[in-house]
Amino acid sequence: MKQSSGKGLISFAGGMPNNDLFPVKQIDKIYNSLSDDTKKLCFQYGPTTGYPPLIRSLQKMMLKKGLPAKTDKILVTTGSLQAISIITQEFVNEGDIILTENPCFVGALSVFETYRAKIIGIPIDEEGIDIDALRKVISTLKRPPKFLYITPNFHNPAGILYTEKRRRALLETLSGTDIILIEDDAYGDLYFDVNDKPLTRPLKSYHAYDVEIIYTGSFSKILGPGFRLGYMLSSPEIFEKAETIKQALDACTSNFMQILAQHFIDEGYLTPYLDFLRKEYSERKEILQRSLEEHLPDGIRWIEPKGGFYIWLRLPNELSASAIFKDCLEKGVVFVAGKTFDPENEEDHNLRLSFSNMPKKEIEKGVVLLSKVIKNHLKVSMLYDTNT
Ligand SMILES: Cc1ncc(COP(=O)(O)O)c(C=O)c1O
């Protein structure tokens, strides 16, 4: 994060929206149109579970996605990272096993590390988590893992979208195992092509499987991370304990932000804003994709994302992303080296490029600088190869 915002740097590092895209005018309008009583409510504490009108709006949105939002319960959280934290506090004691994807969202890894869990990363490919690897891990563990944490829609950092086949295979694998599935859907609304929308269907909406799923979502990528607004949907039993944990953490999430978000949804601002974001991010992805195709040397692989914020580059094995990062920093361009997302902090042949926070005109310039550094590293590695 620190290195993503240096002055004059072209940054592919930060996984956040661009400041120029925030709906500042819409939020001005919403706040100014609130009644005095509602404005006063903004400043007040609220129920631990969340502002009831926002919960009703979320419930409607979830039902449209096929989620069981009538039988299961919604807890509004201070960012979805807080939901991940609450769930971890609820289920994990020191030394307990948590399964994650490898690579995995670094914020979740930090939470799991804070609770001193033993994290086991399972590899992913372009279709989702590697089912054979997952089965093997589950069958060899002496103690069952507490949960598996995944991001099936527009993965951070890998950018992939799970196929339906892989979603079903995963649910079949977990059926009857007592392993809870944490489904993090922070990016699911950010598909680039509306025809892909059905592919983002949450696993929690597949009702035929015997798997306990906790679904988490966030307003950070569809409104602004400064709102610190997230939510989780879980069975009533899990919800009850989660509510007690949240009560002790921060009593309630900001009423101010919840009220603004609820009006943003209910007054019809969210739908056109999402269309706007999809177009903006899709354009940025296109420019990045074209620039990578044009400038990167052969041997670098990536999967073109269908949504979200990220392109994940796979370098040839002889190259180190950390070493490339150091040289790139000197040349004025930064990204996040793949190690950051590896639970073992070892894998050094990948790097994450985020296009969400990039002014469009800087993308190609950044790729040219990055490509030059990669080409230099390739040249050096070839020399080294022939000398040994
Ligand atoms: C996969 C994923 N989940 C959750 C979050 C955190 O979201 P929030 O800002 O709601 O805590 C992020 C933020 O980058 C993310 O990439």
The ligand as an SDF file (V2000), in Angstrom:
LIG
                    3D

 16 16  0  0  0  0  0  0  0  0999 V2000
  -11.2270  -10.5070   -1.7970 C   0  0  0  0  0  0  0  0  0  0  0  0
  -11.4320   -9.3560   -0.8780 C   0  0  0  0  0  0  0  0  0  0  0  0
  -12.2250   -9.5120    0.1830 N   0  0  0  0  0  0  0  0  0  0  0  0
  -12.4280   -8.5150    1.0600 C   0  0  0  0  0  0  0  0  0  0  0  0
  -11.8130   -7.2900    0.8920 C   0  0  0  0  0  0  0  0  0  0  0  0
  -11.9710   -6.2500    1.9720 C   0  0  0  0  0  0  0  0  0  0  0  0
  -13.0290   -5.4810    1.7920 O   0  0  0  0  0  0  0  0  0  0  0  0
  -13.5090   -4.4360    2.8690 P   0  0  0  0  0  0  0  0  0  0  0  0
  -12.9580   -3.1170    2.4410 O   0  0  0  0  0  0  0  0  0  0  0  0
  -14.9970   -4.5260    2.7590 O   0  0  0  0  0  0  0  0  0  0  0  0
  -13.0380   -4.8140    4.2250 O   0  0  0  0  0  0  0  0  0  0  0  0
  -10.9850   -7.0750   -0.2040 C   0  0  0  0  0  0  0  0  0  0  0  0
  -10.3030   -5.7910   -0.3770 C   0  0  0  0  0  0  0  0  0  0  0  0
   -9.3890   -5.6270   -1.1250 O   0  0  0  0  0  0  0  0  0  0  0  0
  -10.7830   -8.1340   -1.1080 C   0  0  0  0  0  0  0  0  0  0  0  0
   -9.9870   -8.0090   -2.1660 O   0  0  0  0  0  0  0  0  0  0  0  0
  1  2  1  0
  2  3  1  0
  2 15  2  0
  3  4  2  0
  4  5  1  0
  5  6  1  0
  5 12  2  0
  6  7  1  0
  7  8  1  0
  8  9  2  0
  8 10  1  0
  8 11  1  0
 12 13  1  0
 12 15  1  0
 13 14  2  0
 15 16  1  0
M  END
$$$$
